[in-house]
């Protein structure tokens, strides 16, 4: 690969990771500041009764995971969990988009946006080793320095 191409891959993955993390961050913040909305969504979309405390617990857990995704901390775990969480959303959105007879519901095309977002999460997970503009990448570069150089920095 050319040096130019090598520099574009981490930059592209940084952009993808930033916007996917921002996407998840807004949901985690909503779970914390609007717990009633979260309990309604859990009940209507997932068929789960969620107490307000459950919304706060989910919000905190998702906030931690979103921040780990944002900075690229423990890439395999944070990217994998992000993909898993969004996969559940995509599966549930399928039920929201189609009625029992398989005909598309009018006005529910917002749910279609979950599919390309899922593709972004899957691509980021598959290319996580090339996502070097991360906290993990920085830690790896620091451990690769010879000891005397690391002491001077």
C-alpha positions as CSV (number, residue, x, y, z in Angstrom):
1,X,0.0,0.0,0.0
2,X,1.1,3.5,-0.7
3,X,1.9,5.8,2.3
4,X,-0.9,8.1,1.4
5,X,-3.4,5.2,1.4
6,X,-2.0,4.0,4.7
7,X,-2.7,7.4,6.3
8,X,-6.3,7.6,4.9
9,X,-7.5,4.3,6.5
10,X,-7.0,5.4,10.1
11,X,-8.4,8.8,9.3
12,X,-11.5,7.3,7.7
13,X,-11.9,4.9,10.6
14,X,-11.6,7.8,13.1
15,X,-14.4,9.7,11.3
16,X,-16.6,6.6,11.3
17,X,-15.9,5.8,14.9
18,X,-16.5,9.4,16.0
19,X,-19.9,9.6,14.4
20,X,-21.0,6.1,15.5
21,X,-20.0,6.9,19.1
22,X,-21.8,10.2,18.9
23,X,-24.9,8.3,17.7
24,X,-24.7,6.0,20.7
25,X,-23.8,8.9,23.1
26,X,-27.1,10.7,22.3
27,X,-29.1,7.6,23.2
28,X,-27.2,7.0,26.5
29,X,-27.7,10.7,27.5
30,X,-31.4,10.4,26.6
31,X,-31.7,7.3,28.8
32,X,-30.2,9.4,31.7
33,X,-32.2,12.6,31.3
34,X,-35.4,11.3,29.9
35,X,-35.9,7.9,31.6
36,X,-39.7,7.9,31.0
37,X,-39.1,8.0,27.2
38,X,-36.7,5.1,27.6
39,X,-39.2,3.0,29.5
40,X,-41.9,3.7,26.9
41,X,-39.5,2.6,24.1
42,X,-38.6,-0.5,26.0
43,X,-42.2,-1.4,26.5
44,X,-43.4,-0.5,23.0
45,X,-40.5,-1.8,20.9
46,X,-39.0,-4.5,23.0
47,X,-42.0,-5.6,25.0
48,X,-40.0,-5.2,28.3
49,X,-41.2,-3.4,31.4
50,X,-38.3,-1.2,32.5
51,X,-38.3,0.7,35.7
52,X,-36.8,4.2,35.8
53,X,-33.8,2.9,37.7
54,X,-33.3,0.4,34.9
55,X,-33.2,3.3,32.4
56,X,-30.5,5.0,34.5
57,X,-28.5,1.8,34.7
58,X,-28.7,1.2,31.0
59,X,-27.8,4.9,30.4
60,X,-24.7,4.6,32.5
61,X,-23.6,1.3,31.0
62,X,-24.2,2.7,27.5
63,X,-22.4,5.9,28.3
64,X,-19.3,4.0,29.4
65,X,-19.4,1.9,26.3
66,X,-20.0,4.9,24.0
67,X,-17.0,6.8,25.5
68,X,-14.8,3.6,25.1
69,X,-15.9,3.5,21.5
70,X,-15.3,7.2,21.1
71,X,-11.6,7.0,22.2
72,X,-11.0,3.5,20.9
73,X,-10.4,1.8,24.3
74,X,-10.4,-2.0,24.2
75,X,-11.4,-1.9,20.6
76,X,-12.5,-5.5,20.3
77,X,-14.8,-5.3,23.3
78,X,-16.1,-1.8,22.8
79,X,-16.6,-2.1,19.1
80,X,-18.1,-5.6,19.5
81,X,-20.6,-4.5,22.2
82,X,-21.6,-1.5,20.1
83,X,-22.2,-3.8,17.2
84,X,-24.2,-6.2,19.4
85,X,-26.3,-3.4,20.9
86,X,-27.1,-2.0,17.5
87,X,-27.8,-5.4,16.1
88,X,-30.6,-5.8,18.7
89,X,-32.0,-2.4,17.5
90,X,-31.9,-3.6,13.9
91,X,-33.7,-6.8,14.7
92,X,-36.4,-4.9,16.6
93,X,-36.7,-2.3,13.9
94,X,-37.5,-5.1,11.4
95,X,-40.7,-5.7,13.4
96,X,-41.4,-2.0,13.5
97,X,-41.1,-1.6,9.7
98,X,-43.3,-4.5,8.6
99,X,-46.7,-5.6,9.7
100,X,-47.6,-9.3,10.3
101,X,-48.5,-9.7,6.6
102,X,-45.1,-8.5,5.4
103,X,-46.4,-5.2,4.0
104,X,-44.4,-2.0,4.8
105,X,-46.1,0.4,7.2
106,X,-46.4,3.9,5.8
107,X,-44.3,6.5,7.6
108,X,-41.9,4.1,9.3
109,X,-38.9,4.7,7.0
110,X,-37.0,6.2,9.9
111,X,-36.3,2.6,11.0
112,X,-34.5,1.9,7.7
113,X,-31.7,4.2,8.9
114,X,-30.7,1.5,11.4
115,X,-29.5,-0.7,8.6
116,X,-26.7,1.4,7.1
117,X,-25.7,2.4,10.7
118,X,-25.4,-1.3,11.5
119,X,-23.2,-1.6,8.4
120,X,-21.0,1.1,9.8
121,X,-20.7,-0.7,13.2
122,X,-19.9,-4.0,11.4
123,X,-17.2,-2.4,9.2
124,X,-15.6,-0.6,12.2
125,X,-15.5,-3.9,14.1
126,X,-14.0,-5.8,11.1
127,X,-11.3,-3.2,10.6
128,X,-10.6,-2.4,14.2
129,X,-6.9,-3.4,13.9
130,X,-6.4,-0.6,11.3
131,X,-8.1,2.0,13.5
132,X,-4.9,3.2,15.0
133,X,-6.0,6.8,15.9
134,X,-7.2,5.4,19.2
135,X,-6.3,5.1,22.9
136,X,-5.3,1.5,22.2
137,X,-3.2,2.6,19.2
138,X,-1.5,5.2,21.4
139,X,-0.8,2.6,24.1
140,X,0.6,0.2,21.6
141,X,2.9,2.8,20.1
142,X,4.2,3.7,23.6
143,X,4.9,0.1,24.5
144,X,6.8,-0.3,21.2
145,X,9.3,2.5,22.1
146,X,12.6,1.4,23.5
147,X,12.8,1.9,27.3
148,X,15.2,4.8,27.3
149,X,13.1,6.7,24.6
150,X,10.0,6.1,26.6
151,X,11.6,7.6,29.7
152,X,12.5,10.8,27.8
153,X,8.9,11.4,26.6
